[in-house]
Amino acid sequence: MSFTDILLQLFHGVSYTVLITVTCSFTGLLVGLTVVGLRRLSIPKLRFLLDTYTYVFRAVPVLVLLFMVYFGLPMLGLKVSPILAINMSLGLIASAYIAEVFRGALDLVDGSEIIAAQSMGMTRIQILIYIEFPQMLRFAFPGLINEFTTVLKYSPFAYTVGIPEITKQAMTLTATSMRGVEIYFAVGILYFVIYRTLLVSLHLLERYFRVPGIVPK
């Protein structure tokens, strides 16, 4: 078996790795956006619950939460698929970090714009949607890029619940060929290619939405 053959064998797991990275990043982005939006409304009891959510989910290891979801929920009569389980663990943990990225980005929004919007009679929800969120998302891009690449690095945990991503393919191939060094070197190459593709795509997206002349403070 040549090194090219090893790469081709491992390539079967690339689609699952990309799927996990994209879906968990989307889950993290959507939930993180919801958390920071609700927190911005400054409802005391709700704010406490949201702060607790981000604190707890940033403290729990991904693998522990994944096992709790995948093996624990069926004991309560709730059977979940492997993809759903990884999204409920890795995706929600990512959302806690992304919510903190958004919180920091919101602090960069000029307060005078909010005051001007209030003087025009805009509601708190309108200010959040039309003034704060658009600027927040632009300011948050560097932090989001970091979190999305972190999701990619945690995606190999998916093999523990039976998803045949790159790491799972590598383990199977190593067991049959006993060429671990070459196989995991190939795994590193594939992850690097996925990482670079993700990074370039996100930088192009950031450049597309960047407003000329506006630089974060």
C-alpha positions as protocol buffer text, in pm:
chain_id: "A"
residue {
  index: 1
  type: MET
  ca { x: 0 y: 0 z: 0 }
}
residue {
  index: 2
  type: SER
  ca { x: 151 y: 331 z: -111 }
}
residue {
  index: 3
  type: PHE
  ca { x: 118 y: 663 z: 74 }
}
residue {
  index: 4
  type: THR
  ca { x: -128 y: 776 z: -195 }
}
residue {
  index: 5
  type: ASP
  ca { x: -343 y: 470 z: -123 }
}
residue {
  index: 6
  type: ILE
  ca { x: -341 y: 559 z: 247 }
}
residue {
  index: 7
  type: LEU
  ca { x: -459 y: 912 z: 168 }
}
residue {
  index: 8
  type: LEU
  ca { x: -736 y: 778 z: -55 }
}
residue {
  index: 9
  type: GLN
  ca { x: -851 y: 538 z: 218 }
}
residue {
  index: 10
  type: LEU
  ca { x: -856 y: 817 z: 477 }
}
residue {
  index: 11
  type: PHE
  ca { x: -1033 y: 1050 z: 238 }
}
residue {
  index: 12
  type: HIS
  ca { x: -1355 y: 855 z: 296 }
}
residue {
  index: 13
  type: GLY
  ca { x: -1371 y: 1014 z: 640 }
}
residue {
  index: 14
  type: VAL
  ca { x: -1317 y: 1372 z: 522 }
}
residue {
  index: 15
  type: SER
  ca { x: -1684 y: 1431 z: 444 }
}
residue {
  index: 16
  type: TYR
  ca { x: -1782 y: 1335 z: 800 }
}
residue {
  index: 17
  type: THR
  ca { x: -1511 y: 1556 z: 949 }
}
residue {
  index: 18
  type: VAL
  ca { x: -1630 y: 1852 z: 741 }
}
residue {
  index: 19
  type: LEU
  ca { x: -1995 y: 1775 z: 825 }
}
residue {
  index: 20
  type: ILE
  ca { x: -1921 y: 1767 z: 1199 }
}
residue {
  index: 21
  type: THR
  ca { x: -1718 y: 2088 z: 1182 }
}
residue {
  index: 22
  type: VAL
  ca { x: -1983 y: 2276 z: 984 }
}
residue {
  index: 23
  type: THR
  ca { x: -2288 y: 2157 z: 1182 }
}
residue {
  index: 24
  type: CYS
  ca { x: -2127 y: 2204 z: 1524 }
}
residue {
  index: 25
  type: SER
  ca { x: -1997 y: 2548 z: 1424 }
}
residue {
  index: 26
  type: PHE
  ca { x: -2346 y: 2643 z: 1302 }
}
residue {
  index: 27
  type: THR
  ca { x: -2500 y: 2515 z: 1627 }
}
residue {
  index: 28
  type: GLY
  ca { x: -2245 y: 2711 z: 1828 }
}
residue {
  index: 29
  type: LEU
  ca { x: -2303 y: 3026 z: 1622 }
}
residue {
  index: 30
  type: LEU
  ca { x: -2684 y: 3007 z: 1642 }
}
residue {
  index: 31
  type: VAL
  ca { x: -2701 y: 2929 z: 2015 }
}
residue {
  index: 32
  type: GLY
  ca { x: -2423 y: 3176 z: 2097 }
}
residue {
  index: 33
  type: LEU
  ca { x: -2606 y: 3450 z: 1908 }
}
residue {
  index: 34
  type: THR
  ca { x: -2928 y: 3367 z: 2095 }
}
residue {
  index: 35
  type: VAL
  ca { x: -2751 y: 3370 z: 2432 }
}
residue {
  index: 36
  type: VAL
  ca { x: -2581 y: 3706 z: 2378 }
}
residue {
  index: 37
  type: GLY
  ca { x: -2901 y: 3857 z: 2236 }
}
residue {
  index: 38
  type: LEU
  ca { x: -3108 y: 3752 z: 2537 }
}
residue {
  index: 39
  type: ARG
  ca { x: -2832 y: 3863 z: 2772 }
}
residue {
  index: 40
  type: ARG
  ca { x: -2824 y: 4206 z: 2609 }
}
residue {
  index: 41
  type: LEU
  ca { x: -3187 y: 4258 z: 2706 }
}
residue {
  index: 42
  type: SER
  ca { x: -3063 y: 4287 z: 3067 }
}
residue {
  index: 43
  type: ILE
  ca { x: -3336 y: 4080 z: 3233 }
}
residue {
  index: 44
  type: PRO
  ca { x: -3179 y: 4004 z: 3578 }
}
residue {
  index: 45
  type: LYS
  ca { x: -3300 y: 3645 z: 3633 }
}
residue {
  index: 46
  type: LEU
  ca { x: -3251 y: 3549 z: 3269 }
}
residue {
  index: 47
  type: ARG
  ca { x: -2905 y: 3705 z: 3267 }
}
residue {
  index: 48
  type: PHE
  ca { x: -2805 y: 3494 z: 3567 }
}
residue {
  index: 49
  type: LEU
  ca { x: -2920 y: 3175 z: 3390 }
}
residue {
  index: 50
  type: LEU
  ca { x: -2733 y: 3267 z: 3071 }
}
residue {
  index: 51
  type: ASP
  ca { x: -2414 y: 3347 z: 3266 }
}
residue {
  index: 52
  type: THR
  ca { x: -2447 y: 3010 z: 3439 }
}
residue {
  index: 53
  type: TYR
  ca { x: -2492 y: 2839 z: 3102 }
}
residue {
  index: 54
  type: THR
  ca { x: -2172 y: 2988 z: 2956 }
}
residue {
  index: 55
  type: TYR
  ca { x: -1977 y: 2916 z: 3276 }
}
residue {
  index: 56
  type: VAL
  ca { x: -2085 y: 2552 z: 3299 }
}
residue {
  index: 57
  type: PHE
  ca { x: -2046 y: 2463 z: 2932 }
}
residue {
  index: 58
  type: ARG
  ca { x: -1699 y: 2618 z: 2917 }
}
residue {
  index: 59
  type: ALA
  ca { x: -1597 y: 2402 z: 3212 }
}
residue {
  index: 60
  type: VAL
  ca { x: -1728 y: 2063 z: 3095 }
}
residue {
  index: 61
  type: PRO
  ca { x: -1488 y: 1854 z: 2877 }
}
residue {
  index: 62
  type: VAL
  ca { x: -1624 y: 1773 z: 2532 }
}
residue {
  index: 63
  type: LEU
  ca { x: -1580 y: 1397 z: 2566 }
}
residue {
  index: 64
  type: VAL
  ca { x: -1755 y: 1386 z: 2904 }
}
residue {
  index: 65
  type: LEU
  ca { x: -2056 y: 1578 z: 2773 }
}
residue {
  index: 66
  type: LEU
  ca { x: -2063 y: 1367 z: 2455 }
}
residue {
  index: 67
  type: PHE
  ca { x: -2084 y: 1045 z: 2659 }
}
residue {
  index: 68
  type: MET
  ca { x: -2348 y: 1196 z: 2887 }
}
residue {
  index: 69
  type: VAL
  ca { x: -2563 y: 1281 z: 2585 }
}
residue {
  index: 70
  type: TYR
  ca { x: -2507 y: 971 z: 2373 }
}
residue {
  index: 71
  type: PHE
  ca { x: -2512 y: 708 z: 2650 }
}
residue {
  index: 72
  type: GLY
  ca { x: -2707 y: 894 z: 2918 }
}
residue {
  index: 73
  type: LEU
  ca { x: -3013 y: 1023 z: 2732 }
}
residue {
  index: 74
  type: PRO
  ca { x: -3120 y: 674 z: 2609 }
}
residue {
  index: 75
  type: MET
  ca { x: -3149 y: 573 z: 2978 }
}
residue {
  index: 76
  type: LEU
  ca { x: -3414 y: 846 z: 3004 }
}
residue {
  index: 77
  type: GLY
  ca { x: -3594 y: 718 z: 2694 }
}
residue {
  index: 78
  type: LEU
  ca { x: -3440 y: 973 z: 2457 }
}
residue {
  index: 79
  type: LYS
  ca { x: -3234 y: 803 z: 2187 }
}
residue {
  index: 80
  type: VAL
  ca { x: -3014 y: 1039 z: 1987 }
}
residue {
  index: 81
  type: SER
  ca { x: -2819 y: 984 z: 1666 }
}
residue {
  index: 82
  type: PRO
  ca { x: -2438 y: 1021 z: 1668 }
}
residue {
  index: 83
  type: ILE
  ca { x: -2455 y: 1346 z: 1466 }
}
residue {
  index: 84
  type: LEU
  ca { x: -2713 y: 1493 z: 1703 }
}
residue {
  index: 85
  type: ALA
  ca { x: -2508 y: 1383 z: 2004 }
}
residue {
  index: 86
  type: ILE
  ca { x: -2191 y: 1554 z: 1879 }
}
residue {
  index: 87
  type: ASN
  ca { x: -2392 y: 1871 z: 1807 }
}
residue {
  index: 88
  type: MET
  ca { x: -2548 y: 1866 z: 2154 }
}
residue {
  index: 89
  type: SER
  ca { x: -2203 y: 1837 z: 2310 }
}
residue {
  index: 90
  type: LEU
  ca { x: -1937 y: 2001 z: 2093 }
}
residue {
  index: 91
  type: GLY
  ca { x: -2186 y: 2245 z: 1941 }
}
residue {
  index: 92
  type: LEU
  ca { x: -2320 y: 2366 z: 2276 }
}
residue {
  index: 93
  type: ILE
  ca { x: -1973 y: 2394 z: 2429 }
}
residue {
  index: 94
  type: ALA
  ca { x: -1866 y: 2600 z: 2127 }
}
residue {
  index: 95
  type: SER
  ca { x: -2175 y: 2819 z: 2175 }
}
residue {
  index: 96
  type: ALA
  ca { x: -2062 y: 2911 z: 2527 }
}
residue {
  index: 97
  type: TYR
  ca { x: -1725 y: 3032 z: 2397 }
}
residue {
  index: 98
  type: ILE
  ca { x: -1883 y: 3206 z: 2098 }
}
residue {
  index: 99
  type: ALA
  ca { x: -2128 y: 3386 z: 2329 }
}
residue {
  index: 100
  type: GLU
  ca { x: -1828 y: 3529 z: 2516 }
}
residue {
  index: 101
  type: VAL
  ca { x: -1668 y: 3634 z: 2185 }
}
residue {
  index: 102
  type: PHE
  ca { x: -1991 y: 3813 z: 2094 }
}
residue {
  index: 103
  type: ARG
  ca { x: -2010 y: 3976 z: 2436 }
}
residue {
  index: 104
  type: GLY
  ca { x: -1666 y: 4125 z: 2389 }
}
residue {
  index: 105
  type: ALA
  ca { x: -1751 y: 4236 z: 2035 }
}
residue {
  index: 106
  type: LEU
  ca { x: -2067 y: 4413 z: 2157 }
}
residue {
  index: 107
  type: ASP
  ca { x: -1853 y: 4627 z: 2387 }
}
residue {
  index: 108
  type: LEU
  ca { x: -1683 y: 4767 z: 2074 }
}
residue {
  index: 109
  type: VAL
  ca { x: -2008 y: 4911 z: 1940 }
}
residue {
  index: 110
  type: ASP
  ca { x: -2007 y: 5289 z: 1983 }
}
residue {
  index: 111
  type: GLY
  ca { x: -2246 y: 5385 z: 2263 }
}
residue {
  index: 112
  type: SER
  ca { x: -2336 y: 5713 z: 2090 }
}
residue {
  index: 113
  type: GLU
  ca { x: -2501 y: 5516 z: 1809 }
}
residue {
  index: 114
  type: ILE
  ca { x: -2726 y: 5341 z: 2060 }
}
residue {
  index: 115
  type: ILE
  ca { x: -2818 y: 5671 z: 2224 }
}
residue {
  index: 116
  type: ALA
  ca { x: -2896 y: 5819 z: 1880 }
}
residue {
  index: 117
  type: ALA
  ca { x: -3117 y: 5521 z: 1797 }
}
residue {
  index: 118
  type: GLN
  ca { x: -3304 y: 5555 z: 2127 }
}
residue {
  index: 119
  type: SER
  ca { x: -3362 y: 5925 z: 2059 }
}
residue {
  index: 120
  type: MET
  ca { x: -3519 y: 5827 z: 1726 }
}
residue {
  index: 121
  type: GLY
  ca { x: -3767 y: 5606 z: 1906 }
}
residue {
  index: 122
  type: MET
  ca { x: -3621 y: 5267 z: 1813 }
}
residue {
  index: 123
  type: THR
  ca { x: -3707 y: 4983 z: 2049 }
}
residue {
  index: 124
  type: ARG
  ca { x: -3444 y: 4775 z: 2231 }
}
residue {
  index: 125
  type: ILE
  ca { x: -3501 y: 4483 z: 1992 }
}
residue {
  index: 126
  type: GLN
  ca { x: -3465 y: 4708 z: 1686 }
}
residue {
  index: 127
  type: ILE
  ca { x: -3140 y: 4855 z: 1819 }
}
residue {
  index: 128
  type: LEU
  ca { x: -3009 y: 4505 z: 1882 }
}
residue {
  index: 129
  type: ILE
  ca { x: -3100 y: 4373 z: 1536 }
}
residue {
  index: 130
  type: TYR
  ca { x: -3022 y: 4674 z: 1316 }
}
residue {
  index: 131
  type: ILE
  ca { x: -2733 y: 4846 z: 1497 }
}
residue {
  index: 132
  type: GLU
  ca { x: -2558 y: 4622 z: 1749 }
}
residue {
  index: 133
  type: PHE
  ca { x: -2567 y: 4279 z: 1581 }
}
residue {
  index: 134
  type: PRO
  ca { x: -2431 y: 4385 z: 1238 }
}
residue {
  index: 135
  type: GLN
  ca { x: -2132 y: 4560 z: 1395 }
}
residue {
  index: 136
  type: MET
  ca { x: -2084 y: 4287 z: 1654 }
}
residue {
  index: 137
  type: LEU
  ca { x: -2059 y: 4016 z: 1388 }
}
residue {
  index: 138
  type: ARG
  ca { x: -1791 y: 4212 z: 1201 }
}
residue {
  index: 139
  type: PHE
  ca { x: -1588 y: 4279 z: 1516 }
}
residue {
  index: 140
  type: ALA
  ca { x: -1624 y: 3915 z: 1626 }
}
residue {
  index: 141
  type: PHE
  ca { x: -1476 y: 3759 z: 1311 }
}
residue {
  index: 142
  type: PRO
  ca { x: -1122 y: 3699 z: 1450 }
}
residue {
  index: 143
  type: GLY
  ca { x: -1262 y: 3529 z: 1760 }
}
residue {
  index: 144
  type: LEU
  ca { x: -1510 y: 3327 z: 1555 }
}
residue {
  index: 145
  type: ILE
  ca { x: -1232 y: 3202 z: 1328 }
}
residue {
  index: 146
  type: ASN
  ca { x: -1046 y: 3080 z: 1634 }
}
residue {
  index: 147
  type: GLU
  ca { x: -1353 y: 2902 z: 1773 }
}
residue {
  index: 148
  type: PHE
  ca { x: -1440 y: 2736 z: 1441 }
}
residue {
  index: 149
  type: THR
  ca { x: -1086 y: 2597 z: 1409 }
}
residue {
  index: 150
  type: THR
  ca { x: -1115 y: 2471 z: 1767 }
}
residue {
  index: 151
  type: VAL
  ca { x: -1431 y: 2284 z: 1667 }
}
residue {
  index: 152
  type: LEU
  ca { x: -1232 y: 2121 z: 1386 }
}
residue {
  index: 153
  type: LYS
  ca { x: -964 y: 2011 z: 1633 }
}
residue {
  index: 154
  type: TYR
  ca { x: -1227 y: 1856 z: 1862 }
}
residue {
  index: 155
  type: SER
  ca { x: -1408 y: 1678 z: 1578 }
}
residue {
  index: 156
  type: PRO
  ca { x: -1204 y: 1354 z: 1619 }
}
residue {
  index: 157
  type: PHE
  ca { x: -1405 y: 1285 z: 1938 }
}
residue {
  index: 158
  type: ALA
  ca { x: -1690 y: 1189 z: 1703 }
}
residue {
  index: 159
  type: TYR
  ca { x: -1523 y: 850 z: 1644 }
}
residue {
  index: 160
  type: THR
  ca { x: -1614 y: 752 z: 2002 }
}
residue {
  index: 161
  type: VAL
  ca { x: -1983 y: 740 z: 1908 }
}
residue {
  index: 162
  type: GLY
  ca { x: -1925 y: 554 z: 1581 }
}
residue {
  index: 163
  type: ILE
  ca { x: -1900 y: 834 z: 1326 }
}
residue {
  index: 164
  type: PRO
  ca { x: -1648 y: 719 z: 1061 }
}
residue {
  index: 165
  type: GLU
  ca { x: -1455 y: 1047 z: 1031 }
}
residue {
  index: 166
  type: ILE
  ca { x: -1083 y: 1070 z: 954 }
}
residue {
  index: 167
  type: THR
  ca { x: -958 y: 948 z: 1292 }
}
residue {
  index: 168
  type: LYS
  ca { x: -1191 y: 647 z: 1288 }
}
residue {
  index: 169
  type: GLN
  ca { x: -1072 y: 558 z: 938 }
}
residue {
  index: 170
  type: ALA
  ca { x: -711 y: 592 z: 1054 }
}
residue {
  index: 171
  type: MET
  ca { x: -764 y: 361 z: 1353 }
}
residue {
  index: 172
  type: THR
  ca { x: -924 y: 97 z: 1132 }
}
residue {
  index: 173
  type: LEU
  ca { x: -649 y: 124 z: 872 }
}
residue {
  index: 174
  type: THR
  ca { x: -374 y: 108 z: 1134 }
}
residue {
  index: 175
  type: ALA
  ca { x: -524 y: -209 z: 1283 }
}
residue {
  index: 176
  type: THR
  ca { x: -514 y: -384 z: 945 }
}
residue {
  index: 177
  type: SER
  ca { x: -187 y: -252 z: 802 }
}
residue {
  index: 178
  type: MET
  ca { x: 27 y: -178 z: 1112 }
}
residue {
  index: 179
  type: ARG
  ca { x: 167 y: 137 z: 944 }
}
residue {
  index: 180
  type: GLY
  ca { x: 68 y: 385 z: 1210 }
}
residue {
  index: 181
  type: VAL
  ca { x: 340 y: 646 z: 1146 }
}
residue {
  index: 182
  type: GLU
  ca { x: 253 y: 689 z: 779 }
}
residue {
  index: 183
  type: ILE
  ca { x: -121 y: 676 z: 842 }
}
residue {
  index: 184
  type: TYR
  ca { x: -125 y: 942 z: 1114 }
}
residue {
  index: 185
  type: PHE
  ca { x: 113 y: 1158 z: 914 }
}
residue {
  index: 186
  type: ALA
  ca { x: -145 y: 1142 z: 635 }
}
residue {
  index: 187
  type: VAL
  ca { x: -416 y: 1227 z: 890 }
}
residue {
  index: 188
  type: GLY
  ca { x: -219 y: 1539 z: 984 }
}
residue {
  index: 189
  type: ILE
  ca { x: -196 y: 1641 z: 617 }
}
residue {
  index: 190
  type: LEU
  ca { x: -571 y: 1604 z: 566 }
}
residue {
  index: 191
  type: TYR
  ca { x: -653 y: 1804 z: 879 }
}
residue {
  index: 192
  type: PHE
  ca { x: -412 y: 2076 z: 770 }
}
residue {
  index: 193
  type: VAL
  ca { x: -577 y: 2096 z: 426 }
}
residue {
  index: 194
  type: ILE
  ca { x: -923 y: 2121 z: 588 }
}
residue {
  index: 195
  type: TYR
  ca { x: -793 y: 2384 z: 831 }
}
residue {
  index: 196
  type: ARG
  ca { x: -640 y: 2596 z: 555 }
}
residue {
  index: 197
  type: THR
  ca { x: -957 y: 2571 z: 344 }
}
residue {
  index: 198
  type: LEU
  ca { x: -1168 y: 2676 z: 644 }
}
residue {
  index: 199
  type: LEU
  ca { x: -932 y: 2961 z: 728 }
}
residue {
  index: 200
  type: VAL
  ca { x: -921 y: 3099 z: 372 }
}
residue {
  index: 201
  type: SER
  ca { x: -1300 y: 3075 z: 338 }
}
residue {
  index: 202
  type: LEU
  ca { x: -1358 y: 3263 z: 664 }
}
residue {
  index: 203
  type: HIS
  ca { x: -1104 y: 3533 z: 576 }
}
residue {
  index: 204
  type: LEU
  ca { x: -1275 y: 3584 z: 239 }
}
residue {
  index: 205
  type: LEU
  ca { x: -1609 y: 3610 z: 419 }
}
residue {
  index: 206
  type: GLU
  ca { x: -1462 y: 3862 z: 664 }
}
residue {
  index: 207
  type: ARG
  ca { x: -1323 y: 4070 z: 379 }
}
residue {
  index: 208
  type: TYR
  ca { x: -1660 y: 4064 z: 200 }
}
residue {
  index: 209
  type: PHE
  ca { x: -1853 y: 4197 z: 502 }
}
residue {
  index: 210
  type: ARG
  ca { x: -1585 y: 4441 z: 620 }
}
residue {
  index: 211
  type: VAL
  ca { x: -1691 y: 4805 z: 613 }
}
residue {
  index: 212
  type: PRO
  ca { x: -1413 y: 5025 z: 466 }
}
residue {
  index: 213
  type: GLY
  ca { x: -1272 y: 5272 z: 717 }
}
residue {
  index: 214
  type: ILE
  ca { x: -1423 y: 5100 z: 1023 }
}
residue {
  index: 215
  type: VAL
  ca { x: -1161 y: 4944 z: 1247 }
}
residue {
  index: 216
  type: PRO
  ca { x: -1232 y: 4790 z: 1590 }
}
residue {
  index: 217
  type: LYS
  ca { x: -1107 y: 5006 z: 1879 }
}
